Amino acid sequence: MTSGFVKVCALGDLEEDVPRRVELDDTPVCVVRTEGEVFAVNDICSHANVSLSEGEVEDCQVECWLHGSSFDLRTGKPSGLPATRPIPVYPVKIEGEGPGAAVLVSLSQES
């Protein structure tokens, strides 16, 4: 643990554009490796209360599988209806290099 950050997986455990669900302090988090970066957002769709990690990733967005709302992984903002409320975005740090590098996430929201 590094100042509020918790290791959630190794970088090599994340497939490109494949969301992964992890739990931090009973909070579901969707972790995604895409476009050369790793992002972490709340795993629950703000519209339908379903897991976003079961959706698809494209153009730095994760799509809710139930009604098709997409959320920007950088900002949490929805890009279309039916969702109108953003989802929380969490800070991510990578420690180390290569596939064994640690992916760390903090539940404090980015501003």
HELIX and SHEET records of a PDB file:
HELIX    1   1 LEU A   11  ASP A   13  5                                   3    
HELIX    2   2 LEU A   52  GLU A   54  5                                   3    
SHEET    1   A 3 PHE A   5  ALA A  10  0                                        
SHEET    2   A 3 ALA A 102  SER A 106 -1                                        
SHEET    3   A 3 VAL A  92  GLU A  95 -1                                        
SHEET    1   B 4 ARG A  20  LEU A  24  0                                        
SHEET    2   B 4 THR A  27  THR A  34 -1                                        
SHEET    3   B 4 GLU A  37  ASN A  42 -1                                        
SHEET    4   B 4 VAL A  89  TYR A  90 -1                                        
SHEET    1   C 3 GLU A  56  GLU A  58  0                                        
SHEET    2   C 3 GLN A  61  GLU A  63 -1                                        
SHEET    3   C 3 SER A  70  ASP A  72 -1                                        
END                                                                             
